[in-house]
């Protein structure tokens, strides 16, 4: 039976992990998955929100610095070869070791509090005329027949019983608003748009010749940097799979380099949020109505593309269900750079955060929350938090 390597703290004794707030001190560069070769392409764009691949690299580098490996040529060579003892903790070029990550999530400092924001679920829409929010819901009755769903019999279209024109809402919602959404209420939700906290800053550059500071002819390029406004940053949950503490690896606060061109960022530890009351409220509603939906908080990979095989099979672990519908945005391409091997990672198409899948529960309420509540279920990179899901309640339109 499949069991993810990341375990929600709501089901087992809390591991000795830490949660940190990361505040950039400079512009950032998170290059998207498209190839960028000097002389062939001239534009390097940034992806936002960034993925945990970048932050995992930053955490690993910081631990190498704290343990003195970065200043020890012998141990650094052993690390790259995968033979140093630290590889058991933070992994090597072949694996992730015991290091586990959840996030990153956009966050803002508000007084003594850190408010987290999540990608707006894709089934929240807004009327073009009045700006009022509505939630897409599956149709219970079959109003029409379409050959689009012949391969997925039983998958129902999403609907809003309004005559107004609707549009999807890009942006982010706070944790408080996400909790309202998961309980099937959106009347007071406030959507925060990217422009309110992020500026995209295209900068002109030119490639220099190796060893000398002389520009190379014909190699002008533009790189898109990102600048977060003051008090905005990221949260990241970090722990070790074996339950060992991270105190000797991550001090209470410090600095590390983040993203392309190694831009500086400051971090400090914060208190972890409590999802327990919300989980119990949702569990009660799902138990009564036998309907639940999965919301992806982070990107997820599946060999099937926009859905996973277990959805079609209607079974995962001890849980049995019927797949009813889905609300998925366009795929996002994620690649990156493999520092150890010095070549680009294979680029793949990932299910974007904010994607929603609807199910009717047939068996296994307790197992449902063990399988999906704050669990990464991606077929790639789940050790570093890809495919992190939450459970919500839904009703037919």
Secondary structure, 3 states (H helix, E strand, C coil): CCCCCCCCCCCCCCCCCEEEEEEECCCECCECCCCCCECCECEECECCCCCHHHHHHHHHHHHHHHCCHHHCHHHHHHHHHCCCCCHHHHCCCCCCCCEEEEEEEEEEEECCEEEEEEECCCCEEEECCCCCEEECEECCCCCCCCHHHCCCCCCCCEECCCCCCEEECCCEEEHHHHHHHHCCCCCCCCCECHHHCEEEEEEEEEEECCCCCCEEEEEEEEEEEEEECCCEEEEEEEEECCCCCCCCCCCCEEEEEECCCCEEEEEEEECCCCCHHHHHHHHHHHHHHCEEEEEECCCECCCCCCCCHHHHHCEECCEEEEEEEEECCCCEEECCEECCCCEECCCEEEECCCCEEEEEEEECHHHHHHHHCCEECCCCCHHHCCCEEEEECCCCC
